[in-house]
Amino acid sequence: MKKVNLNVVAVILAVLAIFGLAKGQVVIFLGFLFLSGMILGADRMMKLEEDENAVKSIKKTNLKLAVVGVIFGLLSNTGIDAVDLLSSFAFGTCFGLIGVNMIFERSKK
């Protein structure tokens, strides 16, 4: 069976979530965003487990994710509905991935 890129699946679910919101289906929107975030976290954890030097690069990756997360956090206050929504999701995802990195780092000690 061909290996599926989980990042692509997560983006497709995020797009489906946006369409769900456009149709007024808030539960579908929240469900697809939740699944999308979980898939991104699972993909990150699998990549960390495959990489032998992952523990060394976690601090640099966390710093990058924090900077990008803060930028998305600032963008989430623009007042434009679509930009606010997507930026809030990206903000949460960035800091969620930092959490995944920290869990992995502690499990390897």
C-alpha atoms as one frame of an Amber mdcrd trajectory, in Angstrom:
protein
   0.000   0.000   0.000   1.280   3.432  -0.888   2.197   5.663   2.032  -0.020
   8.729   2.224   1.473  12.098   3.116  -0.383  13.038   6.291   0.251  16.750
   5.754  -1.781  16.587   2.536  -4.604  14.808   4.365  -4.533  17.458   7.109
  -4.750  20.288   4.571  -7.641  18.572   2.774  -9.477  18.219   6.101  -8.838
  21.898   6.860 -10.295  22.860   3.461 -13.329  20.653   4.142 -13.685  22.401
   7.491 -13.761  25.780   5.757 -16.462  24.549   3.371 -18.407  23.219   6.353
 -18.243  26.621   7.994 -19.311  28.314   4.764 -22.394  26.063   4.733 -23.155
  26.901   8.357 -22.201  23.498   9.776 -20.222  24.494  12.856 -19.955  20.952
  14.225 -18.481  19.684  10.955 -16.117  22.666  10.913 -14.840  22.014  14.432
 -14.598  18.260  13.842 -12.533  18.595  10.682 -10.245  21.182  12.276  -9.771
  18.919  15.294  -8.928  15.958  13.042  -6.606  18.102  10.944  -4.666  19.247
  14.001  -4.436  15.688  15.330  -3.092  14.423  12.006  -0.455  17.163  11.900
   0.644  16.220  15.417   0.767  12.512  14.555   2.792  13.221  11.430   5.264
  15.293  13.440   5.629  12.555  16.050   6.284   9.918  13.376   8.933  12.116
  11.770  10.588  12.651  15.140  10.673   8.918  15.820  12.256   8.214  12.410
  14.980  10.861  12.807  18.009   9.787  14.840  19.150  13.371  15.469  15.685
  14.655  16.354  16.472  15.549  19.962  19.287  17.854  18.836  17.082  19.782
  16.384  14.027  20.141  18.636  15.124  23.426  20.248  15.691  25.056  16.865
  12.377  23.735  15.549  10.526  24.938  18.652  11.971  28.417  18.221  10.863
  28.526  14.578   7.384  27.275  15.476   7.106  29.840  18.281   8.023  32.727
  15.964   5.592  31.561  13.287   2.931  30.968  15.954   3.297  34.495  17.319
   3.007  35.912  13.791  -0.190  33.927  13.245  -1.408  35.031  16.674  -0.972
  38.664  15.668  -2.699  38.023  12.341  -5.639  36.486  14.175  -6.490  39.936
  15.518  -6.966  41.646  12.158 -10.769  41.721  12.267 -11.154  39.972   8.910
 -13.221  36.854   9.605 -11.475  34.370   7.286  -7.988  35.595   8.171  -8.830
  35.528  11.887 -10.125  31.993  11.682  -7.272  30.518   9.683  -4.646  32.403
  11.665  -6.115  31.185  14.948  -5.994  27.604  13.691  -2.380  28.014  12.529
  -1.491  29.652  15.869  -2.902  26.722  17.810  -1.278  24.200  15.505   2.168
  25.777  15.875   2.014  25.705  19.656   0.488  22.217  19.571   3.476  21.011
  17.563   5.772  22.553  20.170   3.908  20.451  22.712   4.445  17.340  20.587
   8.153  18.136  20.408   8.336  18.543  24.178   6.519  15.239  24.777   8.930
  13.475  22.435  11.941  15.104  24.073  10.854  14.018  27.566  10.110  10.483
  26.409  13.672  10.104  25.103  15.353  11.133  28.374
